[in-house]
Amino acid sequence: MNIQVIEHIENIAGKLTRKYGTRDPYELADWLDCIVDFEDYPKLQGFCNIILGVRVIGLNGRSDYYTRRCACAHELGHLTLGHVRQAGFQPGHMSDFSNLTARFEAEANCFAASLLMSDADTLEAIRTYDEPTRAAASIYVCPELFQAKVRILNSKGYRLNVPELPRGSEWKLQSLRALS
């Protein structure tokens, strides 16, 4: 993603945050007339679509609160950025990383990271914690969005180490340990 796209997405997230006075994705979904549904989706953290003109976000009810919060912000990104209305968007097909799908996912992560984390809070977490898992856990975000925010900060001229994401649920285990 180039700096213009990042700035555009951050601007959209910032406008919503200022207009509605919150960074909470559930509150924003409510303000934007989105239905948020919690069900058991064994292979998905979340999905979104527009059904009969109604914006719908489906979240995995078995996931922990912070994972659902991050997934809600990510799906809100798809809806807000207009991905659902674009040809090539396939709800629930996040494992298909075609160029278009990968672009949509990166943009939705950028939106979610911009919505959930301020630059100042992220930089403070990085200064305070040596381990990326602890830094992410301290600001209550999933590692993927923390990684996206670090990339956003680097696009603004910071020189931060982008955290590597371990495979599987290792990040979740490390994040839970970091919070305790």
C-alpha positions as CSV (number, residue, x, y, z in Angstrom):
1,M,0.0,0.0,0.0
2,N,1.3,3.4,-0.8
3,I,1.3,6.4,1.5
4,Q,-1.6,8.1,-0.2
5,V,-3.8,5.0,0.3
6,I,-2.7,4.8,3.9
7,E,-3.4,8.5,4.5
8,H,-6.8,8.2,2.8
9,I,-7.8,5.2,5.0
10,E,-6.5,6.9,8.2
11,N,-8.5,10.0,7.3
12,I,-11.7,7.9,7.0
13,A,-11.1,6.2,10.3
14,G,-10.3,9.5,11.9
15,K,-13.4,11.2,10.6
16,L,-15.6,8.4,12.0
17,T,-13.8,8.6,15.4
18,R,-14.2,12.4,15.6
19,K,-17.8,12.4,14.4
20,Y,-19.1,9.7,16.8
21,G,-16.6,10.3,19.6
22,T,-15.5,6.7,19.9
23,R,-12.9,4.2,18.7
24,D,-15.2,1.3,19.7
25,P,-16.1,-0.7,16.5
26,Y,-19.3,-2.0,18.0
27,E,-20.5,1.5,18.8
28,L,-19.5,2.7,15.3
29,A,-21.3,-0.3,13.7
30,D,-24.4,0.8,15.6
31,W,-24.1,4.4,14.5
32,L,-23.6,3.2,10.9
33,D,-26.7,1.0,11.0
34,C,-24.8,-2.3,10.8
35,I,-26.1,-5.5,12.4
36,V,-23.5,-7.3,14.3
37,D,-24.2,-11.0,14.8
38,F,-22.3,-13.5,16.9
39,E,-22.4,-17.2,15.8
40,D,-20.2,-20.2,15.8
41,Y,-18.1,-19.9,12.7
42,P,-15.4,-22.6,13.0
43,K,-13.1,-21.4,10.3
44,L,-13.8,-17.6,10.4
45,Q,-13.2,-14.8,12.8
46,G,-15.6,-12.6,10.9
47,F,-17.2,-11.7,7.7
48,C,-19.4,-8.9,6.3
49,N,-21.9,-8.4,3.5
50,I,-24.8,-6.2,2.5
51,I,-28.0,-8.3,2.5
52,L,-31.2,-6.6,1.1
53,G,-29.6,-3.3,1.7
54,V,-28.6,-4.1,5.3
55,R,-25.0,-4.0,6.4
56,V,-24.2,-7.2,8.3
57,I,-21.1,-8.2,10.3
58,G,-20.8,-11.7,11.5
59,L,-18.4,-12.5,14.2
60,N,-17.2,-15.8,15.7
61,G,-19.0,-16.0,19.1
62,R,-16.4,-18.5,20.3
63,S,-13.5,-16.1,20.0
64,D,-12.4,-14.0,22.9
65,Y,-13.6,-10.4,23.3
66,Y,-10.4,-8.8,22.0
67,T,-10.2,-11.0,18.9
68,R,-13.9,-10.2,18.2
69,R,-13.2,-6.5,18.7
70,C,-10.4,-6.6,16.2
71,A,-12.4,-8.6,13.7
72,C,-15.4,-6.2,14.0
73,A,-13.1,-3.3,13.3
74,H,-11.6,-5.2,10.3
75,E,-15.0,-6.0,8.9
76,L,-16.2,-2.5,9.5
77,G,-13.2,-1.4,7.4
78,H,-14.5,-3.6,4.5
79,L,-17.9,-2.0,4.7
80,T,-16.7,1.6,5.2
81,L,-14.1,1.4,2.4
82,G,-16.7,0.0,0.0
83,H,-15.1,-3.3,-0.6
84,V,-18.4,-5.2,-0.4
85,R,-19.8,-3.3,-3.4
86,Q,-16.7,-3.9,-5.6
87,A,-16.4,-6.7,-8.1
88,G,-14.1,-9.4,-6.8
89,F,-15.0,-9.1,-3.1
90,Q,-15.8,-12.5,-1.7
91,P,-17.3,-12.5,1.8
92,G,-15.7,-15.3,3.9
93,H,-12.9,-16.1,1.4
94,M,-10.0,-14.6,3.3
95,S,-7.8,-17.6,2.6
96,D,-7.9,-16.8,-1.2
97,F,-5.1,-14.3,-1.4
98,S,-5.5,-13.1,-5.0
99,N,-4.1,-9.7,-5.6
100,L,-7.5,-8.1,-5.2
101,T,-8.3,-10.0,-2.0
102,A,-4.9,-9.3,-0.5
103,R,-5.4,-5.6,-1.3
104,F,-8.8,-5.6,0.4
105,E,-7.5,-7.4,3.4
106,A,-4.5,-5.1,3.8
107,E,-6.8,-2.0,3.5
108,A,-9.2,-3.4,6.0
109,N,-6.4,-4.1,8.4
110,C,-5.1,-0.6,7.9
111,F,-8.6,0.8,8.7
112,A,-8.9,-1.4,11.8
113,A,-5.4,-0.5,13.1
114,S,-6.1,3.2,12.5
115,L,-9.5,3.0,14.2
116,L,-8.4,1.0,17.3
117,M,-4.9,2.5,18.0
118,S,-3.7,6.0,18.1
119,D,-0.1,6.7,16.9
120,A,0.8,7.9,20.4
121,D,-0.6,4.8,22.2
122,T,1.2,2.5,19.8
123,L,4.5,4.3,20.2
124,E,4.1,4.3,24.0
125,A,3.4,0.5,23.9
126,I,6.5,0.0,21.8
127,R,8.7,2.1,24.1
128,T,7.3,0.3,27.2
129,Y,7.4,-3.3,26.1
130,D,10.3,-5.1,24.5
131,E,8.2,-7.9,23.2
132,P,5.6,-7.2,20.4
133,T,3.1,-9.6,22.1
134,R,3.2,-7.5,25.3
135,A,3.0,-4.3,23.4
136,A,-0.1,-5.5,21.4
137,A,-1.7,-6.9,24.5
138,S,-1.2,-3.7,26.4
139,I,-3.4,-1.8,23.9
140,Y,-5.8,-4.7,23.6
141,V,-5.3,-5.5,19.9
142,C,-4.5,-8.7,18.0
143,P,-0.9,-9.0,16.7
144,E,-2.0,-8.7,13.0
145,L,-3.4,-5.2,13.6
146,F,-0.4,-4.3,15.8
147,Q,1.9,-5.3,12.9
148,A,-0.3,-3.3,10.5
149,K,0.0,-0.2,12.7
150,V,3.8,-0.5,12.9
151,R,3.8,-0.6,9.1
152,I,1.6,2.5,9.0
153,L,4.0,4.3,11.4
154,N,7.0,3.3,9.3
155,S,5.2,4.8,6.2
156,K,5.1,8.1,8.2
157,G,8.9,8.0,8.6
158,Y,9.4,6.1,11.8
159,R,12.0,3.3,11.8
160,L,10.4,0.6,13.8
161,N,11.0,-3.1,13.7
162,V,8.0,-4.8,12.2
163,P,7.1,-7.7,14.4
164,E,7.1,-11.2,12.9
165,L,3.9,-13.2,13.4
166,P,4.4,-16.7,14.7
167,R,2.3,-19.4,13.0
168,G,-0.9,-20.7,14.5
169,S,-2.2,-19.6,17.9
170,E,1.3,-18.9,19.4
171,W,0.6,-15.1,19.4
172,K,-2.7,-15.6,21.2
173,L,-0.9,-17.7,23.9
174,Q,1.9,-15.2,24.2
175,S,-0.6,-12.3,24.4
176,L,-2.6,-14.0,27.1
177,R,0.5,-14.6,29.1
178,A,1.5,-10.9,28.6
179,L,-1.8,-9.7,30.1
180,S,-1.5,-11.9,33.2
